[in-house]
Amino acid sequence: MIANRLRSILLMLALLIGTTGPAWADDAIAAPQTASTGLSLRNEVEIDDHLIRLRDLFTGAVTDPNRPVAEAPPPGESITLDANWLAAMARQVALPWQPETRFDQVRVTRSGIAIEPGTVKVALLQALNARGLSGDFDIAFDGEGPSLMLPTGAEPTVAIQTLTYDPSSGRFAAAIAAPAIGPAEASATITGRAYSMIDVPVLTRRISPGDTITAADVTWISMPSDRVGLGVITELADLTGKTPRRPIKAQQPVRSGDLIQAIAITKGSLITVALEGSNMSLTIQGKALQNGAVGDTIRVVNTQSNRTLDAVVVSSSRVTVMSPTSVE
């Protein structure tokens, strides 16, 4: 009696499971059916069409393989078609196929051509220039900037459809579309700021106090003008012939307060003293009594007469005296 009752319970459970299972669970032997029809489900596929077709989802003897069954995702994006969707689609198109498990699925990715922010930037620079923004300038997008995806085969070009620009703040807003010619496949609205650029001299190597900066130590970088702080050197002549008060790294703007004139003549060194007059030029040997940078006036002594005089440093070995009565 207990055995009969157990059989009754098992029968009820079997009936319950049969009525609550998935729509395709009553076809218990799906694999033999798949084998007999010669159809195999793809797990992952990449397409370049705007429609998903039967041939994209199945391999084997597919009747009417070009038949579209769904819209493809946008270029560069993917969708996953799960077992329920696939079973319903197969029934709708009378395809002799059913999922083997509820985990059957196909991931469909649509290929595309990416238009990078750099391409958009060039188009915007040209549009802003046409609006009267002249000189050396650059733009910065709010955020990372747009990254548009176009279908395979489309021209990777951009058209600026509308543009507003505020000269006082440099702010702009633009509606863009791609490709530049023909129907738009992708569009976006972008905002950002335009700013003028300035060339700034910087050092090519680390310079320490006592090192004299020459033109060979200098290169140029372009910077937003509003980032060039007060006192930053913008002329080569204000950098060469100087030495830093403290070490200065390469590739960074230099402030005038960071530099002093480099010592060209050191105290005690033998130098050439040139007498420059209106009708004559005379040179004698002298000795520096002070350190001096180019352009400084220092005391020197005539080594022949032992007479001291004031002279202007013109190089590391030469000073000039302008008064014809200063040397004996």
HUJOVEN-V759591 format. One record per helix or strand of 3 or more residues. SS is the DSSP state (helix for helix, strand for strand). FROM is the first residue (numbers start at 1). TO is the last residue. Records with the same first field share a line. If there is no record, write none. Layout:
SS = FROM-TO + FROM-TO
This chain:
helix = 2-20 + 30-37 + 54-57 + 83-92 + 117-130 + 215-217 + 225-227 + 236-238 + 256-258
strand = 39-41 + 44-47 + 51-53 + 58-60 + 68-71 + 78-82 + 105-110 + 113-115 + 137-141 + 148-150 + 159-165 + 171-178 + 186-203 + 218-224 + 242-244 + 259-261 + 263-265 + 270-276 + 281-288 + 297-302 + 308-313 + 318-321
